[in-house]
Amino acid sequence: MKIKAVVFDAYGTLYDIQSVAAITDEAFPGYGEIITQIWRLKQLEYTWLRSLMQRYEDFSIITRESLAYTLRCLGLKNDPGVFERIMGKYAHLDLYPDAKATLAAMKGRKLAILSNGSTDMLNSLVGNTGLDRILDATISVDSKQIFKPAPDAYTLIESNLGVVPADVLFVSSNPFDACGAKAFGLKVAWIERVTPEAMAEACQKNDLIAPLTMFRALRMQMDELGLEPDYRVNGLSALVEILSSMPS
């Protein structure tokens, strides 16, 4: 097997979207984690709904709409200044600790991001975290005006990098994205950030399933679509060993 390019999802894969909780909890003490969980679920739902309805809006608008929904859903005041401060964190999300070292260890292969994020959102995020000096390309679905996991979104890899799907390893922690990439014909590595064993342990510690546990289970477990990733790993650093045995 030859891998000429490694393409990463951004949100939840290279970047920790839960890092926004530092801002949401400051703005709404005690609500920080639940805001981030509902916000992310609704954000993803809106990408799928807009793709199906053929009513595309870029990811920055979807992110704003889903945050507004979340605050309303939880009965929290939507103050414009607070809202913009929370949104601003999306340009400064934390990288996962092993992200830069993993990318640096993959030199010799083309490295890119393919994300549902808008072009402006991604360029700000990648620039603010220094990945612009490592990546060969940062690819937004904007040009296709449809979100992953639609097949058209994944065609952007070959058109931007000049590498055919069979020679690409696509990396995502998002189950819907891993399934979409696999269905398209890419080699896929799924980062299993929350294991079923960890979910079961969290449930056993409560008489009822805590809301945060429930939301993580809904968002982070692999879907039952008859599609399995080629590799299942617990972190980005495990990819280096996988690739070490493959020609570039």
C-alpha positions, 0 to 999 in steps of 0.5 A: 500500500502506498500513501502519498498524502495524509489528509486530516479533518480539523475540528475534533481531529487536530483541534480540540473543540471542547477547548471552547468550554474555557470561554463558555464556562466563564460566560455562563458558569456551570454551563460551559460543558453542556453548551459545547456539547449541544452546540457541536451536535446542532452544528453538525446537524445543520450541516447535514440539513443544509446539504439535504435542503440544498441551502448552503451557508458557510460554516461560520454562519452555521456555527453562529446559528447553532450557538444561538439555538443552544443558548435559547435551548438552555434559557441563557441570555444571548448578549451580543458581546458575550456571543462574539467572545465565544465565537472568537474562540473558534479562531483560537482552538487548542491543538491536541497535544500530539498534533504538531509532533505527528505532522512533523514526523510525516514529512515526505508526504503531502499533508492537508486539512479537508474541513467543513470549516469556511475558508476564512475560519480555517485560514485564521485557525491554521495561521494562529496555531502555526500549522500553515508552516507545516501543511501543504494545503488547507481545503474548505468545502466552500468551493463545492458548497456541500458539507462532508460526508457528501462525496463531492466534498472528498473530491477536493482532495484529488483536485487540490493535491493531485493524489488519487483516493487510493493513495490517500490516508484520511484521518478523522475523529468524527464517525460520520466523516470516517464513514463518508471518507471510507464510502468515497474510497479513501483509506481511513484512520479513525481516532477513537477519542472516547471508547465504549469502555470509558462511556460504560464506566461513566454511566456506572458512576451515576444512577441516571446517565449524565447529560454530558455522558449522553451527548458524548456517546451520541457524538463520538461512537462509530455509526452502524452504517456497514463501513469500518475504518482501516485503522482505529487509533486512540490518538494522532501519534499512533499514525506515525507507526502505521505510516512507517511501514508504508512507502510514500 
